[in-house]
Amino acid sequence: MSDTFPVNQVQHLLNRPLTHLESTILVASWEGRRYSAMAKQSGYGEEYLKQIGAKLWNELSNYFEITITKKNLRLILQQKFQEQEDEACSVEETALAAQTQPLPSTTHRFPSGPLPSDSSLYIHRPPAEAIAFAEIDQPGCLLCIHAPHRYGKTSLLRQLMAYAQSQQYRACLLDLQEADGRMLRRADLLLPWLCHRIAEELGLATEDEIPWDPRLGVKVNCGRYLQRVVLEPTETPVVLAIHALEVGLGQASVAQDLLSMLRLWHEQAQGTPLWERLRLVLVYATDSPTAFTQPTPQPLLSSVAPMNLGRSLGLPPLSLDQFVALGHRYQIEAFHDASQRSVAADLYELIGGHPYLAHLSCYAVQQGRQSLLDIVATAATPDSLFWPHLQERLARLQHYPKARMALRRVVTGRGVRVEGLALHQLMSLGLVRVDDGLVYPLGDIYRQFFAAYLLEEVAAVAS
């Protein structure tokens, strides 16, 4: 049997998914590591890990009707699983013959939105998923997922909500894009609207059925509602995810009230058993102009900015291996052909691992619209399938004069130093990467496109 702990087999026999922390403890125990080492690596307290472990040993003992401890875990499970493998041998031989049949070709939809939680096109970007899953297993957590538009935030959120449901948590997903413009300009309308949407999603009473005291203010009333209607009736944790948070941050006064309320809820969950049932997930795009992206944001806003709340999780670009894996998922022959792998690598360097551009490229090749060579050759031209994306990035860049000036140096140099607000804005736009303190374009497509545009801009000013 493999030296790797058989997590899937344990989940099958217990008839439930393991939490990330349970999996960590089981794998570490299988490998003979002490709780002290687990605590140091995971950041959890040693006593807390022992409590989780004890529950698991008891659950496994009940299943196998034999005493299982941390010390004898590997010996007994190896024996039990070997018995199960022997019994399944004939079934596996039959299944092996079936696997020799070719897979049917698949037609994928145009990559214009988030992927379903069960999509074969979803590419994991470790350790993002593991961090997110482990975080919502923590009582009273607050997780902030952030990245530029079309970077996979919503797809990850769907994975996270599916995981929450598999853990039997109550899952509530709110999208601020549903709020009317008038609500987004007034906190006294937006915050009660959030409560009403929570009620709808969880099938609970609306805020109209809860007494609201105007003397207490909207934030206190919302907190009372959440406690009485959502948290008190059941001990089951609730994962409250707010998508497109940036939509509610355009007005400084609204942003202040919204984020300070969320921070208050999170702080109440620290050490308060009732509020520990609440697990908050905030998802926002870093490249949208908000009250926080102004050259001189109000001092009060800095303390409640999204990046200063809870556990921050930024999404990275795809690695080359992940890009190749995506090509395989799209069943593109060129990614299997050794003679064309260099072209795939060139395309990766061109787009810098940008998730949306990666999906767009693979889709175009799978549909027979363009070859990898065609995509590379026309990448930064008006005929490119990337042209709408480049125009959209250019439009967003116009909101940030300092970033535009800094980007001119980046795309015409070979690694330059950029600091302060300009660097933050360029990173938020997803246009650059930082390596050993030097700033480079995320992909060569940005160098080609913005070098041409920004140099034309300079020439126009000079003339």
C-alpha positions in Angstrom: 0.0 0.0 0.0 1.1 3.6 -0.7 3.0 5.5 2.0 0.6 8.4 1.4 -2.3 8.6 3.8 -5.5 7.4 2.1 -7.7 10.4 2.8 -10.4 9.5 0.3 -10.8 6.0 1.8 -11.2 7.5 5.3 -13.8 10.0 4.0 -15.7 7.1 2.3 -15.8 4.9 5.4 -16.8 7.7 7.7 -19.4 8.8 5.1 -18.4 12.4 5.4 -15.7 14.8 4.1 -12.8 15.5 6.3 -12.1 19.1 7.3 -8.7 20.5 6.2 -7.6 20.4 9.8 -8.7 16.7 10.2 -6.8 15.8 7.1 -3.7 17.6 8.3 -3.8 15.7 11.7 -4.4 12.3 10.0 -1.6 12.7 7.5 0.8 14.0 10.1 -0.1 11.1 12.5 0.3 8.6 9.6 3.8 10.0 9.1 4.6 9.7 12.8 4.9 13.4 13.5 4.2 14.8 17.0 1.4 17.2 17.9 4.0 19.8 18.8 5.4 19.7 15.2 1.8 19.9 13.8 1.1 22.9 16.0 4.3 24.7 14.9 3.5 24.1 11.2 -0.2 24.8 11.2 -0.4 27.6 13.7 -3.1 25.9 15.8 -2.6 25.2 19.5 -1.3 21.8 20.5 -4.2 21.1 22.9 -6.7 22.0 20.2 -5.1 19.6 17.8 -5.2 16.8 20.4 -8.9 17.4 20.9 -9.6 17.1 17.2 -7.4 14.0 17.0 -9.1 12.3 19.9 -12.5 12.7 18.3 -11.2 11.1 15.1 -9.5 8.2 16.8 -12.8 7.5 18.6 -14.8 7.8 15.3 -12.4 5.3 13.6 -12.5 3.0 16.6 -16.3 2.8 16.4 -16.2 2.0 12.7 -13.6 -0.8 12.9 -14.7 -2.0 16.3 -11.1 -1.9 17.5 -9.3 0.7 19.6 -7.4 3.1 17.4 -4.9 5.6 18.8 -2.4 8.0 17.3 0.3 5.5 17.9 -1.3 2.4 16.2 -3.2 4.4 13.5 -0.9 3.4 10.7 -0.5 -0.3 11.6 -4.3 -0.9 11.9 -5.4 1.1 9.0 -2.9 -0.4 6.7 -4.2 -3.8 7.6 -7.8 -2.9 7.3 -7.4 -1.1 4.0 -5.3 -3.9 2.5 -8.2 -6.3 3.3 -10.5 -3.9 1.4 -8.2 -3.7 -1.5 -8.0 -7.5 -1.8 -11.8 -7.7 -1.9 -12.0 -5.1 -4.6 -9.3 -6.6 -6.8 -11.6 -8.3 -9.3 -13.7 -5.1 -9.6 -10.6 -3.1 -10.4 -9.6 -5.5 -13.2 -13.0 -5.0 -14.8 -12.8 -1.3 -14.5 -9.3 -1.2 -16.1 -10.6 -2.7 -19.3 -13.3 0.0 -19.5 -10.6 2.8 -19.1 -9.0 1.8 -22.4 -12.0 3.2 -24.3 -11.3 6.7 -25.7 -12.9 9.7 -23.8 -15.6 11.5 -25.7 -14.7 14.9 -27.0 -16.1 17.8 -25.0 -17.3 21.2 -26.2 -16.8 23.8 -23.6 -18.7 27.1 -23.3 -17.1 30.5 -24.0 -15.1 31.6 -20.9 -17.2 34.6 -20.0 -18.0 33.9 -16.3 -17.2 31.9 -13.2 -16.9 28.1 -13.4 -19.4 25.8 -11.6 -18.0 24.2 -8.5 -17.9 20.8 -10.3 -16.3 22.1 -13.5 -13.5 20.0 -15.0 -11.9 23.2 -16.1 -11.3 24.5 -12.6 -7.6 24.5 -11.9 -6.5 24.5 -8.3 -3.9 27.0 -7.3 -2.3 25.7 -4.1 -2.3 26.8 -1.4 -5.3 29.1 -2.1 -8.0 26.4 -1.8 -6.4 24.8 1.3 -6.1 28.1 3.0 -9.7 29.1 2.2 -11.2 25.7 3.3 -9.2 25.7 6.5 -10.2 29.3 7.3 -13.9 28.8 7.2 -13.5 25.8 9.5 -12.3 28.3 12.1 -15.0 29.7 14.5 -15.6 33.4 13.9 -13.2 33.7 10.9 -13.1 36.5 8.4 -11.6 35.7 5.0 -10.9 38.3 2.4 -10.4 37.0 -1.2 -9.1 39.6 -3.5 -7.6 39.8 -7.1 -8.2 41.8 -10.3 -11.3 41.1 -12.4 -11.4 37.8 -14.2 -8.8 36.2 -12.0 -10.9 33.4 -10.7 -12.3 34.9 -7.4 -15.9 33.9 -8.0 -14.9 30.4 -9.2 -12.9 29.9 -5.9 -15.9 31.3 -4.0 -18.1 28.6 -5.5 -15.6 26.0 -4.5 -15.6 27.4 -1.0 -19.4 27.5 -0.7 -19.7 23.9 -2.0 -17.2 22.9 0.6 -19.2 24.7 3.3 -22.3 22.8 2.3 -20.4 19.5 2.3 -19.5 20.4 6.0 -23.2 20.9 6.7 -22.7 24.6 7.3 -25.5 27.0 6.4 -24.2 28.8 3.4 -25.4 32.3 2.4 -24.0 34.1 -0.7 -24.8 37.8 -1.2 -23.8 39.8 -4.3 -23.6 43.5 -3.9 -24.2 43.9 -7.7 -27.8 43.1 -6.9 -28.2 46.3 -4.8 -29.8 49.4 -6.5 -27.7 52.5 -7.0 -29.7 54.4 -4.4 -28.9 51.8 -1.8 -25.2 52.0 -2.6 -25.3 55.7 -1.8 -26.9 55.3 1.6 -25.8 53.1 4.4 -29.2 53.3 6.1 -30.7 51.5 3.0 -27.8 49.2 2.1 -27.3 47.6 5.5 -30.9 46.6 6.1 -31.0 45.3 2.6 -28.2 43.0 3.5 -30.2 41.7 6.4 -33.2 41.1 4.2 -31.1 39.2 1.7 -29.6 37.1 4.4 -33.1 36.2 5.5 -34.1 35.3 2.0 -31.1 33.1 1.4 -31.4 31.2 4.7 -35.2 31.0 4.6 -35.6 33.0 7.8 -37.8 35.9 9.1 -37.3 39.2 7.4 -36.1 42.2 9.3 -39.7 43.6 9.3 -40.5 40.9 11.9 -37.7 42.0 14.2 -38.1 45.2 16.3 -35.8 48.0 15.0 -35.0 50.8 17.4 -34.1 54.0 15.5 -32.3 55.3 18.5 -29.6 52.6 18.2 -28.6 53.2 14.6 -28.6 51.0 11.6 -25.4 49.0 12.5 -26.6 48.0 16.0 -30.0 47.1 14.6 -28.4 44.9 11.9 -26.2 43.2 14.6 -29.3 42.5 16.7 -31.1 41.0 13.7 -28.1 38.8 12.9 -27.8 37.5 16.4 -31.5 36.9 17.1 -32.6 35.5 13.7 -29.5 33.9 12.3 -27.2 32.9 15.1 -29.4 32.1 18.1 -31.9 29.5 16.7 -29.3 26.9 15.8 -25.7 26.0 16.7 -24.9 25.2 13.0 -22.2 27.6 11.7 -23.2 30.0 9.0 -20.8 31.0 6.2 -21.8 34.5 5.0 -20.1 35.4 1.8 -20.3 38.9 0.3 -19.4 39.0 -3.4 -18.3 42.1 -5.3 -17.7 44.0 -2.1 -16.0 46.8 -4.1 -19.5 47.8 -5.4 -20.4 49.0 -1.9 -17.2 51.0 -1.4 -17.7 53.8 -3.9 -19.0 56.3 -1.3 -16.7 57.0 1.6 -19.5 57.2 4.2 -21.1 54.0 3.0 -17.8 52.2 2.9 -17.0 53.3 6.4 -20.4 52.1 7.8 -20.4 48.8 5.9 -16.8 47.7 6.7 -16.9 48.9 10.3 -20.1 46.8 10.8 -18.4 43.7 9.3 -15.3 44.3 11.4 -17.5 44.6 14.5 -19.2 41.3 13.7 -15.8 39.7 13.3 -14.6 41.1 16.6 -17.7 40.0 18.4 -16.9 36.5 17.2 -13.6 36.4 19.0 -14.3 34.5 22.2 -18.1 34.8 22.0 -19.6 31.3 21.5 -22.8 32.6 19.9 -21.0 34.8 17.4 -18.3 32.2 16.7 -21.0 30.5 14.6 -20.5 33.3 12.0 -17.8 32.8 9.3 -17.4 35.8 7.0 -16.0 35.7 3.5 -15.5 39.0 1.6 -14.6 38.9 -2.1 -13.6 42.0 -3.9 -11.9 43.1 -7.1 -8.7 45.1 -6.5 -8.9 47.0 -9.8 -12.2 48.9 -9.3 -12.0 52.6 -8.3 -13.3 52.9 -4.7 -13.0 55.3 -1.8 -9.8 53.4 -0.9 -8.0 54.0 -4.2 -8.2 57.8 -4.1 -4.7 59.5 -3.9 -5.5 60.7 -0.4 -8.1 58.4 1.2 -9.8 59.6 4.4 -7.8 58.5 7.5 -10.8 56.8 9.0 -11.2 54.5 6.0 -7.6 53.2 6.3 -8.5 51.3 9.5 -11.4 49.4 7.9 -10.0 48.9 4.4 -10.8 45.4 3.1 -7.1 44.5 3.0 -6.9 45.2 6.8 -9.8 42.9 7.7 -9.2 39.3 8.8 -7.2 36.8 6.8 -6.1 38.1 3.4 -6.0 35.8 0.4 -4.8 37.1 -2.9 -5.0 34.9 -6.0 -1.8 34.4 -8.0 -1.6 33.9 -11.8 -1.5 30.4 -13.1 1.9 28.6 -13.1 3.2 27.1 -16.3 2.3 23.6 -15.1 -1.2 24.8 -14.3 -1.5 26.4 -17.7 -0.4 23.1 -19.3 -2.9 21.2 -17.1 -5.7 23.6 -18.3 -4.7 22.8 -21.9 -5.1 19.1 -21.2 -8.5 19.8 -19.6 -9.6 21.5 -22.9 -8.2 18.4 -24.7 -5.9 20.4 -26.9 -3.5 18.1 -28.8 -0.8 20.8 -29.0 -0.3 20.5 -25.2 0.5 16.8 -25.6 2.7 17.3 -28.7 6.4 17.6 -27.6 7.2 19.6 -30.8 4.6 22.3 -29.9 5.3 22.6 -26.1 7.7 25.5 -26.7 4.9 27.4 -28.4 2.7 26.7 -25.4 5.5 28.0 -23.2 5.8 31.1 -25.4 2.1 31.7 -25.0 2.4 31.4 -21.3 5.2 34.0 -21.1 3.1 36.2 -23.3 0.0 36.2 -21.0 1.9 35.8 -17.8 -0.4 33.1 -16.5 -3.4 35.4 -16.5 -6.3 33.0 -15.8 -8.9 34.6 -18.1 -6.4 34.9 -21.0 -5.4 31.3 -20.4 -9.0 30.1 -20.7 -9.6 32.3 -23.7 -6.6 30.9 -25.5 -7.4 27.3 -24.8 -11.0 27.9 -25.9 -10.0 29.5 -29.2 -7.7 26.6 -30.0 -10.2 23.9 -29.0 -12.8 25.5 -31.2 -10.4 25.5 -34.1 -10.6 29.3 -34.5 -6.8 29.9 -34.0 -3.7 27.9 -33.5 -1.2 28.6 -30.7 1.2 30.1 -33.2 -1.6 32.4 -34.5 -2.4 33.6 -31.0 1.2 34.4 -30.3 1.8 36.1 -33.6 -1.2 38.5 -33.3 -1.3 38.9 -29.5 -1.0 42.7 -29.2 -2.7 43.7 -32.4 -6.3 44.8 -33.1 -6.9 41.3 -34.6 -6.0 39.6 -31.4 -8.5 37.7 -29.3 -6.9 39.6 -26.3 -7.7 43.0 -27.8 -10.9 43.7 -25.8 -9.1 42.7 -22.6 -6.2 45.1 -23.4 -8.6 47.9 -24.1 -10.4 47.3 -20.9 -7.1 47.3 -18.9 -6.2 50.6 -20.6 -9.5 52.1 -19.6 -9.0 51.1 -16.0 -5.5 52.5 -16.1 -6.8 56.0 -16.9 -8.2 56.2 -13.3 -4.6 56.1 -11.9 -2.3 58.8 -13.3 0.7 57.8 -11.1 0.4 54.2 -12.1 0.3 55.2 -15.8 3.5 57.1 -15.5 5.2 54.3 -13.6 4.0 51.7 -16.1 5.7 53.7 -18.9 9.0 53.0 -17.2 8.2 49.4 -16.5 7.3 48.5 -20.1 10.3 50.3 -21.6 12.8 49.0 -19.1 14.1 45.6 -18.0 13.2 45.5 -14.4 12.7 48.9 -12.6 11.9 50.0 -9.1 8.5 51.3 -8.4 7.3 52.2 -4.9 4.4 53.5 -2.9 0.9 54.1 -4.3 2.0 53.6 -8.0 3.2 50.1 -7.3 0.1 49.2 -5.2 -2.1 50.4 -8.1 -0.2 48.5 -10.7 -0.4 45.3 -8.7 -4.1 45.9 -8.0 -4.6 46.2 -11.8 -2.8 42.9 -12.3 -0.4 44.5 -14.8 2.9 43.8 -13.2 4.9 41.3 -11.1 7.7 41.9 -8.6 10.8 39.8 -8.6 13.7 40.6 -6.2 12.4 44.2 -5.7 12.2 44.9 -9.4 9.0 45.4 -11.3 8.2 43.7 -14.6 5.1 43.5 -16.8 3.0 40.5 -15.8 3.3 39.1 -19.4 5.0 40.3 -22.5 1.6 41.1 -24.0 1.3 44.1 -21.6 4.8 45.2 -22.5 4.0 45.2 -26.2 0.6 46.8 -25.9 1.3 49.5 -23.3 4.8 50.4 -24.7 3.2 51.2 -28.0 0.3 53.1 -26.5 2.2 55.0 -23.9 5.0 56.0 -26.3 2.4 57.3 -28.7 0.9 59.3 -25.8 4.3 60.9 -25.1 4.8 61.7 -28.8 1.4 63.3 -29.0 2.1 65.5 -26.0 5.5 66.5 -27.4 4.0 67.5 -30.7 
